[in-house]
Every structure is written in structure tokens, then in C-alpha cells.
Amino acid sequence: MKTSMYLTGIASLFLIVNACKPSGDCVVKGTVQGVRNGVRVELTNAWDNFKVVGTGVVRDGAFEIHPRFSGPAHVYLYTHGSQGIQLKDFILEPGTILVEATAEDESLLSTGAVGTPYNDLLYRCRELLHSGQTGAAMTIRDSVMAEDPAGPMALYFSANHESAAKALATLDRLAPELASMPFVASLKEELTRRARTEPRVSDSEPAHLFVDMEFPDTDGNPVKLSDVVGNPANRYVILDFWATWCSPCREALPKLKEVYAKYHGRGVEIYSVSEDANEKNWKQFILDNGMDWINVRDTKPGRGSGTMWETYALSGIPTVLLIDGETGEILARDNHLDLDAILSGLLPS
């Protein structure tokens, strides 16, 4: 019921946003914890080579930025410097955008901002995802794509939530002012790479095979994915990209544990790759949660730029793939795979 009521406002949302002029006033303000007084924060435009579009200074835990605005954009809020800390990402658009951020808790990275139409919508989507209501979140996404198939949100969802094949089709129908951005050309290249690590669309095309990686496990020993896939004991391998601070990842963990308990004895192994920067927290989380499979950590983490993100052209985490241990073929890939249903068909009792 709540989702249905929410969807009734989507059409009017786009009327409001599309009525805004590109030169409209735009203010980003809010609070940030864990940052000392005087630290500069920056807004960078992910759709324009992460150029800085506005800066502010933290005073008594608060900041305010008046960015340069030429049209809606996907922006990231960072602390300034070569070791800058990512605080939030959201949509830059006319109005007053409200942000609550902390440099101390990675789990709050993906909650977004509020106060403007696009951001309120995204906040709701992320809220649903974090509460395990993936279907409701996707319903909102699909409605947005239907209402504005050539606009900024179509571009945002293509870069972050769509399958590669669907996203590429969306990019081909973007409005000219969006389609002409260099970002779109690079996104098409990324999506083309991602498509190679998604299941093949038809039996007439060559099988899509896994891409090898090597990361250290909890004891510091390097473990190659190819060694896991090539192990004769492993009929199928679940490749799991995650992080301890990722709420949807944590919510998916009980199901993953159930799948491992049910199918490990029948030839299913898990190779979990974390992008946690804090090695100690990662190890403790694995221990506390009884994750008894193969756990490795990307030693060069960074959303959108870490090794695992680049290798598999990830659009977000969790991302789960199912690999055939005999052929190396990628059989399934999604943010929320029903592994039990798939494996029950592949490994009947």
C-alpha cells in the first residue's frame, strides 16, 4: 500500500523537476560527524570526470555548499585531500539538498540525501533496499524509467541498477544533452565490459567466462579465483562481492549461509570478496558471523575504482555471480540472486 501511494506522486515529481531551469538555485547543506573544524568538503560530479563543482568548510559539525549548477548530475561529497573520505552520493538538482554524513561509519555512505524531488525518490528506493524490500524498490525504479525514459534518472539507474543489456538500451534513448556527455560514452564501454561477465543472452553466442582475480585471505595468503573454480571438488562457485558496512550485504548474509550449509557438501563453494578498508573489522565480522567459506579482501578498495569494481564492472554491492566449475561459464549474475532456487535445479536431490 505504501509503495502504491508513493508511486502516485511520481508523475507530478517529474513535472516539478522538469519545470526547474538549469540555472536554478542549488544549495547543499547538512551535518558531518567525525571531521574536525576547518576541514574542507567538496562536491564532485561523477558525470563530468569527477570535477569539483562546489566546496564548503565544516564548522561545528555543519557545512553549506553553493555549487555551480548547469543541470542535474550524480555527485559525491568528499573531504578534501589526496586521502579524502567519501561521505555521501546523491543527485545535484535545484533546491535545498539536506545531508547527514559521518566519516566514522561506512554503513551510512549509501543512504543519500533528502529535500529535493530526485533525492527524496532515491532516498526512498535506498530505504526499501536496506530493509530488504527489493521488489518494492525496483517497482519505483521501473516506474521512474517509464515516466522519464530519456532523463537524468534513467541515466542514473542505468549506471547503478540496470543489467548491462537493459542499461545499454536505455543509454541509446537518452535526451541529446545527456547523451552527448563524455560520461555516457565511457559508461557504454563499462557496460559492454559488464555484459561480458553476465550470462550470455542466447545459446548462439559464446559462453561468458569468469575473470580471474587474486586477493589475500584472512591469514594473508593469496587466493586465486581460478584455483577455486578449477578445484575438482567445486561443481559450482558463488562469487560474492560485498562489504561489512553494506546494509543489503548484511541482510543477504543469512540466506547465503543457508545456501552454503545446504549445498557445500554437494560441490558448491563461495569466494567472497570484500572491499572493506578496515582489515580488522572485516576479520572480526567474518568470525562473528560464521562465514566459513573462502573470504578475501580487495587491498585497493574504493567504490567505483577498486580492483573488484574494475574487474567485474560492478554497479553496486552486493553483486553475486554463479560460476560453472567445469566450464568456467557465468551462469547467473545479479544484486539479489535466488541461489537456492537456481542450485536446486542444477543439483536436484
N, C-alpha and C positions, 0 to 999 in steps of 0.2 A: 504493500500500500504506500509506504513512504517513497519507494522508488518511483511508482506511478505518479504520485503527486509532484515529485521532483521533476519528472520528465515533462510535465505540462508547462513548465516555465522555460524550457529550452528554446522554443521558437522566439519568445519575447526576449530572451537573453541575446540572441543573435541580432535582433532588431536594435537592441540597445548598443551592443558593441559595434555593429556596422555603421551606426549613426555617428560614432566618435570620429572626429577628424584626426589625421595623423599628427597634427601639431598640438593635440590636446594636452592639457596639463597632466603630468605624471609625477607622483611622489611615492617614494618607498621609505617607510619608517617602521621602527619597532624596537625590540629589545634583544640583547645578546648577552648570554652569560658565559663566564669563563674567559673573558677577554679584558685586559687591563685598560684603564683610561688612556685615551690618546691614540689607541690603535686605529689605523685607517681600514675601512672596509670598502670593497669595490664590487661593482656590478659588471659582469662580463657577458657579452652577447654570444651565445653558442651558435647562433645563425650567421654570425659575421666574424669567424675566426677568433672568437672569444675576446674581441676588442672591449676595452673598458669604456662603458657608457655612462658611468657616474661613480662618485666617491663620497664617502662621509667619514666622520670621526666618532668613535664611541666615547660618550660622556656619561658617567654614572649609569652605565649599562644600557644606554639608549643611543640610537643613531637616526639620522634622517638624510636621505639622498634625493636630489632633484636631477634625475638622469636626462640625458639627451634622448629625445623620443622622435623617431621617424616612422614608426609603425610597430605593431605587435611583434614581440620577439621572445624567445626562450632564453632566460638569463640565469646566471649563477651568482650567488653572493659569497664572496671570499674575504678573509682577512688579507691585508696587503703583504706582499713579500714573496720571495722565492719558495718559502716554506708555508705559504698561505694555507689556511684551513677553510675547507668548503663548509658553508653554513646552511645554505638553502638553494633550491632552484624553483623557479616559478615563471609566470608569463608577465612580461612587461606590457602594460596597456594603460590607457588614460584612467585617471582616478587616483585614489589614495590606497596603496597596497600595504597591508599590515603584516609584519613578520615577527615571529617569536623564534629566536635561534639560540643555540648553545654550542660552544666549542668543546664541550665536555661529554656529550652523549651522541654517538653516531646514529643511534636509533631515530633521532629526530630530524635527520637530514632530509628525508623524503616526505615530510608532512606538508610542505608547501606553504602558501600564503593565502590570505583572505582579503576581502574588502572590495574586490572588483569582479565583474561577471565571469571572465575566463578562470580566474583564480579560485573563486568560490566553487565553480564547477569541478575543477581539478582537485581541490581540497576534498570535496565530497567523494570523488572517484577513489582517491587515495585512502580515504577513511574507510570506504567499503572494502577495498583490497586488504587493508590492515586488519579488518575484523573478520576476514575470511569469506566475505560476500563477493566473490569474484564475478559470479554471473550478473549480479546487480550492477557492478562497476562496468562490466563490458556492455550491458544494456545501455547505460548512459553514453559510453563511448560510441556505440553504434548509432545511437540517435543523433549525437553531435555530428558524426560523419555524414549522416543522411541530410541533416539540416543545412550544413555548410561544407559540402564536399570539396570545395576549392579554396577554403580559407585557412587561417593560421592554425586552428585546432586540428584540421585534417593533417597539416604538416607535422604538428606536434605529435599526434598519435601515431603517424607513420614512422616517425623517428624513434618512438618509445614503446609502442604497444602492438603494432601490427605484425603479422607474418611478413616475411620478405616479399613474397609474391603479391599479397594484397597491398603492401606498402608501395611497391613499385608502380602498381596500377593507380594508386591514389596520387602519387607524385606526377604522373602524366596528365592529370586533370587539374592541377593547381592553377590558381589565378596567375596571370603573367607577372605581376610584381613579386610574387613569391617564387615562381618557377625560375625566374632569371637570377636568383641569388646563387653565388658560388657554393653555398652550403648545400643546396639541393643537388647539385652535380656530384659533390663528394658523398652525400648521403646515398645517392643512387649506386655509387661504387661500393659503399659499405654494404648496402642491402644485397647487391649482387654477390658479394663475398658471403654474406649470411645465408643466402639461398643455397650456397654450396654445402652448408652444414645443416640444412634442413632436409627432411625426407624428400626424395625425388617425387615429382608431381605425377609422373606416369611411368609405367614399366618400360616404355620405349626409350627413355633417356638413361644414361649411365648411372650406376649407383653412386650416391654421395657418401664418401668415406670420412671417418673421423680425422681430425688434425691432431698430430702428436704434440704433447706438452710434457714438461718435466719440472716438478716443484719439490721442495723438501717436505717430509712428513713431520710429525710431532717430535720425532727424535733427531731431526735434522738430516735424515737420509734422503737423497734424491730418488723420486719415484716417477718413472715414465708411464704415461697413459698407455703407450703401445705395449709395455710389458704386462700391464693388467689385461688389456684386450687380448693379447696373444697368449695368455695363460690358458692352457687346455682345460683347466678346471672351471673357467668362466665362460659359460654359454652366452650370457648377456651381461653388459656392463652399463650401469647407470652413471652418467656423467652429470654431476650436480654442482652448479655454481651458486654460491651463497655467501653470507657473512653473518656474524653473530649479532650485528646491530640492525639487520634487515628484519623487520617485523613479519612480512609474509614468509620469509625463510624460516623463522622460528615457528610460525603457525603450521608450516608444512612438515615440520620435523616428525611429529608423532606418526603421520601416515607413512613417511619414509622409513621409520623404524619398524612399523608393521610389515611393510613390504620386504624389508631386509630379513626380518625374522621368518617370514613365510617362504621366501624364495631363495635365500642364500644357500641352503642345503641342496637346492635344485640347480645350482650353477649361476646364480646372479650375484655380482659384486658391485659395490658402489665406490666410485672415485670422486670424492668431494673436494672441490677447490674453493677455498675461502679467500676473500680479498681483505681480510682484517689486517689493519696496520699494526695493531697491538697483539704481538705474538703470545704474550702471557694470558691475556683474556681469551684468545682463541683456544689455547690448550686447555684452560680451565673449563670452558664451555663444553668442549668435547668430552672431557672427563665427567663433568656433572650430568651430562645428558645421555651418557651411554652410547655414544656414536662409535660403534665397534668395527666400523669398516675402514677403508683407506682414506685418510684425511691428509690433505696437503694444503699449502698456503702460497698464494701468489706473493712473492717477495718484492714485487714492484706494483703494489696496488694503486688504484686511482680510478674512480668512476669514469668510464669512457676512454681511459688512456692506459689502464693496466694491461699486463700481458694477456690475461684471460679475456678481457674485453676485446682486445685487438684480434686475438687468435680466432675467436668464435663470433666476432662482430655482435656482441651482446647488446640488447636493447634495455636490459634491466635484469635484476635478480629478484627471486630465484629464477634460474633457467635450468631446465632438466632435459637431457638427451638420453635416448636408449640406443645402445650400440650392439650390433650383432657380433659376438665374439669370434665367429667362424669366418665372417667375410669382412668385418670392419665397417659394414654399412650402417649409416644412421637411419634408424627405423622410425624415430619419433623425436620431436623437439617442441617444447612449449614452456611457458612460465608455470603452468599448473597441469602436469600430465597425470592422468589417472593410470598410474603404473600398475596397480593391482588388476584393473580390467584388461590392460594390454598383455601383461605377463600371464594371466590366467588363460588367455587364448593361445599364447605361444608355448606355454608349459602346462598343458592340461594334466590334471591329476590321474 
